[in-house]
Amino acid sequence: MKKLLLIRHAKSDWNTPGQKDFDRSLNHRGEKNAPEMAKRAVKKGIIPQQIVSSTAKRAITTAGFFAEAFNIKKSEIRREASIYEANTTALLKVINNLDDKFEFIAVFGHNPGFTDLANVLSDADIYNIPTCGMVLIQFPFDSWKMVSAGTGEKLLFDYPKNEED
């Protein structure tokens, strides 16, 4: 059984004119939401064994806050350049190549790819994963290579403004 936690990066800063999208950092709200959402995940017992992240600054920074909460060294975050601006096909390739020694992996990235991926992999029916939102999907397989469209079950969809807690 494999579990995948998709986490969209926290809110980014748009206040630097001419800055490349890839290099945008988190804004104040993003720096507040990321540790809060990480603590919420831990409180719910959602603690992955590995973190894989887009190499974009805002994704790596968000992943760092979660790594701290999950007791994973920031140096152990696996950086995956192909997640940035990826569509579902590219993202599924990343998922299918994850290391089978890990049963539970968190992947940090971007929209629209992450919302599309959550909907393709499961019955999620999510219109939009907000910034710092997370979707937990479970698969009935022992290998990440088996993950494909419609094979997952959405276990959780949570985001900063969700008041369920």
JOJO-V396403 format. One record per backbone hydrogen bond with DSSP energy under -0.5 kcal/mol. CO is the residue of the C=O (numbers start at 1). NH is the residue of the N-H. Records with the same first field share a line. If there is no record, write none. Layout:
CO: NH + NH
//
This chain:
2: 139
3: 105
4: 6 + 137
5: 7 + 107
6: 135
7: 109
8: 132
9: 132
11: 27
15: 17
16: 19
20: 23
21: 24
22: 57
24: 58
25: 13
27: 31
28: 32
29: 33
30: 34
31: 35
32: 36
33: 37
34: 38
35: 39
36: 40
37: 41
38: 42
39: 43
40: 44
41: 46
42: 45
45: 47
50: 106
51: 78
52: 108
53: 80
56: 59 + 60
57: 61
58: 62
59: 63
60: 64
61: 65
62: 66
63: 67
64: 68
65: 69
66: 70
67: 71 + 72
68: 71
73: 76
74: 77
77: 79
78: 53
80: 83
81: 84
83: 86
87: 91
88: 92
89: 93
90: 94
91: 95
92: 96
93: 97
94: 97
95: 98
99: 102
101: 103
103: 3
104: 49 + 50
105: 5
106: 52
107: 7
108: 54
109: 9
110: 114
112: 116
113: 117
114: 118
115: 119
116: 120
117: 121
118: 122 + 124
120: 150
121: 152
128: 130
130: 133
131: 160
133: 8
134: 158
135: 6 + 137
136: 155 + 156
137: 4
138: 153
139: 2 + 141
143: 146
144: 147
148: 151
151: 140
153: 138
156: 136
158: 134
159: 162
//
